[in-house]
Amino acid sequence: MKINTDGVLLAASTPTLPIGRILDIGTGTGVIAMMLAQQFNHATIEAVEIDHAAANRARSNFQSSIFAERLCLHSGSFEEMLVTGTYDLIVSNPPFYVDSLHNPDQRKKVARHADESFFDKLLYFAGLHIHDGGMLRLILPPELAAEVVSRAISQELYLAHTLRVKSYTKDADIRHIVSFRKRMKVDSEENIFVIYERRGVYSAGYKALLKPYFLAF
């Protein structure tokens, strides 16, 4: 199973809260959903994936997982989902090549290409289907994260925390993991997370964060 650094950081850094129902938008092969199933052992996790091949792989991975009874896959767009009730947590490692036309691989284009309306639709969906006090978490490049933060306010999704991800301590941020609360205004906090201690050597923080999920740590 292909492991994506962005996805595992998003899942592993999710704060421990009373959570019973989770949705993973754009689950890919299902890694984020399965990590959340491990962390929140009483939660039901739904996942949606628009790419048919990836959805089939995620379904197979879910069925082989020890968490199979708590995992559910929707094949198609999140906009097409018929949702009843609300979620405690929605997560997404979304497309972020906004307005890019330079990805020749069509499947990668579907997975990583989005125009600005995509994020408006994602935020509208989250605002509609997260209960008051519930959380939306996204991992994005810093500039795009800032734009999404400003747009989220219109859906009453307020920034609560930013995890600034760096490859090395002195490097610029490469990703921001932004956490929003629905209709809950709080003083936003931020932390820095460094992936590598030096070239080829993961930081102690990275290894500690992922140790519960991967035998290599």
Disulfide bonds with the S-S distance in Angstrom:
none
